[in-house]
Amino acid sequence: MDLDNKDFQILHLLRNDARLTVAKIAKKMNMPITTVHNRIKKFRKEGIIKNYTVNLDYDKLGKPVYVYILVSATYNVPDAKKKDQGEIMKEIKKLPHVEEVCTVTGTTDIIVKVRCESIETLNYFLIKQLRPINGVEKTQTLIVLDSA
């Protein structure tokens, strides 16, 4: 699908506030409402817009601890218990507090985005839930101090 500058502007507006009505977008873009509606409909049909989401205030939800965990996978385990990276990721994704799991290039195999209530909760998560997963060789935790 070929996108023009107006398409990218519409997507930018929706990315910043998915609650914007078609009428408000049309007014900001100085375009007819039907044109904006048809473009957004086309974005959904083509899979450019996958879903609409909400940005939560995790401090108010009692989950102020935000971390990225770098996971190195090991493949030197007995054949009966051997897992590939995808299987390890799926197992990690099932754990509580996990928001996102990504395979990456470089010296780390997997990055895990986690939000939790406290450092104590994080410690329990790392020691009792993440590290015991077969295939997790080592972890490095990066605590997010601030984000924009």
C-alpha positions as CSV (number, residue, x, y, z in Angstrom):
1,M,0.0,0.0,0.0
2,D,1.4,3.4,-1.0
3,L,1.1,6.0,1.8
4,D,1.2,9.7,1.2
5,N,2.1,12.5,3.6
6,K,-1.5,12.9,4.8
7,D,-1.7,9.2,5.6
8,F,1.4,9.5,7.8
9,Q,-0.1,12.6,9.5
10,I,-3.3,10.8,10.3
11,L,-1.4,7.8,11.7
12,H,0.7,10.2,13.8
13,L,-2.4,11.8,15.2
14,L,-3.9,8.5,16.1
15,R,-0.7,7.2,17.6
16,N,-0.6,10.2,19.9
17,D,-4.3,9.9,20.8
18,A,-6.2,6.9,19.6
19,R,-9.4,8.4,21.0
20,L,-9.5,11.2,18.4
21,T,-12.7,11.1,16.5
22,V,-12.7,11.1,12.7
23,A,-14.3,14.5,12.8
24,K,-11.5,16.0,15.0
25,I,-8.8,14.4,12.8
26,A,-10.5,15.8,9.7
27,K,-10.7,19.3,11.3
28,K,-7.0,19.2,12.3
29,M,-6.0,18.0,8.8
30,N,-8.4,20.3,6.9
31,M,-9.8,17.3,5.1
32,P,-13.4,16.0,4.5
33,I,-14.6,13.6,7.2
34,T,-15.4,10.9,4.7
35,T,-11.9,11.0,3.3
36,V,-10.3,10.6,6.7
37,H,-12.8,7.8,7.5
38,N,-12.0,6.0,4.3
39,R,-8.2,6.2,4.9
40,I,-8.5,4.9,8.5
41,K,-10.8,2.1,7.2
42,K,-8.1,1.2,4.6
43,F,-5.4,1.3,7.3
44,R,-7.4,-1.3,9.3
45,K,-8.1,-3.5,6.3
46,E,-4.4,-3.5,5.2
47,G,-3.3,-4.3,8.8
48,I,-1.4,-1.0,9.2
49,I,-3.5,-0.3,12.2
50,K,-3.5,-3.5,14.2
51,N,-5.4,-2.3,17.3
52,Y,-6.1,0.6,19.5
53,T,-4.5,0.7,22.9
54,V,-4.2,2.7,26.2
55,N,-1.2,4.2,27.9
56,L,-1.5,3.5,31.6
57,D,-0.1,5.3,34.6
58,Y,1.7,2.4,36.3
59,D,2.6,4.5,39.4
60,K,-1.1,5.0,40.1
61,L,-1.7,1.3,39.4
62,G,0.9,0.4,42.1
63,K,3.5,-0.9,39.6
64,P,6.2,1.8,39.6
65,V,9.2,-0.6,39.0
66,Y,9.9,-0.7,35.3
67,V,12.8,-2.8,34.0
68,Y,14.2,-4.4,30.9
69,I,15.9,-7.8,31.5
70,L,18.5,-9.0,29.0
71,V,18.3,-12.8,28.8
72,S,21.1,-15.0,27.4
73,A,19.8,-18.4,26.3
74,T,21.8,-21.6,26.5
75,Y,21.5,-24.3,24.1
76,N,23.9,-26.7,25.9
77,V,21.2,-28.7,27.7
78,P,20.4,-32.4,27.4
79,D,18.4,-33.1,24.2
80,A,15.3,-34.2,26.1
81,K,15.0,-30.7,27.6
82,K,16.5,-28.7,24.7
83,K,14.4,-25.6,23.8
84,D,14.8,-23.2,20.9
85,Q,14.7,-19.4,21.5
86,G,11.0,-19.2,20.5
87,E,10.0,-21.8,23.1
88,I,11.9,-19.9,25.8
89,M,10.2,-16.6,24.8
90,K,6.8,-18.2,25.0
91,E,7.5,-19.5,28.5
92,I,8.8,-16.1,29.6
93,K,5.7,-14.4,28.2
94,K,3.4,-16.5,30.4
95,L,5.1,-15.2,33.6
96,P,3.4,-12.5,35.7
97,H,4.6,-8.9,35.3
98,V,5.9,-9.6,31.8
99,E,4.6,-7.0,29.3
100,E,6.7,-7.8,26.2
101,V,9.3,-10.3,25.1
102,C,11.6,-9.7,22.0
103,T,14.3,-11.6,20.3
104,V,17.2,-9.4,19.5
105,T,20.6,-9.4,17.8
106,G,23.9,-8.9,19.6
107,T,25.3,-10.4,22.8
108,T,21.8,-10.8,24.3
109,D,19.3,-13.2,22.9
110,I,16.0,-12.0,24.4
111,I,14.8,-8.7,26.0
112,V,12.0,-8.8,28.5
113,K,9.9,-5.8,29.5
114,V,8.6,-6.1,33.1
115,R,6.6,-3.9,35.4
116,C,6.1,-4.8,39.1
117,E,5.2,-3.4,42.5
118,S,8.6,-3.3,44.2
119,I,12.2,-4.3,44.1
120,E,11.3,-7.2,46.4
121,T,8.7,-8.4,43.8
122,L,11.3,-8.0,41.0
123,N,13.8,-10.0,43.0
124,Y,11.3,-12.8,43.5
125,F,10.4,-12.7,39.8
126,L,14.1,-13.0,38.7
127,I,15.2,-15.7,41.2
128,K,12.1,-17.8,41.5
129,Q,10.3,-17.4,38.1
130,L,12.6,-16.3,35.3
131,R,16.0,-17.8,36.0
132,P,14.7,-21.3,36.6
133,I,13.3,-21.5,33.1
134,N,15.2,-24.2,31.2
135,G,17.3,-22.4,28.6
136,V,17.8,-19.2,30.5
137,E,21.6,-19.0,31.0
138,K,22.0,-15.6,32.6
139,T,20.1,-12.3,33.0
140,Q,21.0,-8.7,33.3
141,T,18.5,-6.3,34.7
142,L,18.2,-2.7,33.6
143,I,16.0,-0.5,35.8
144,V,14.3,2.3,34.0
145,L,14.9,5.6,35.8
146,D,12.7,7.8,33.5
147,S,11.1,7.5,30.1
148,A,9.5,9.9,27.6
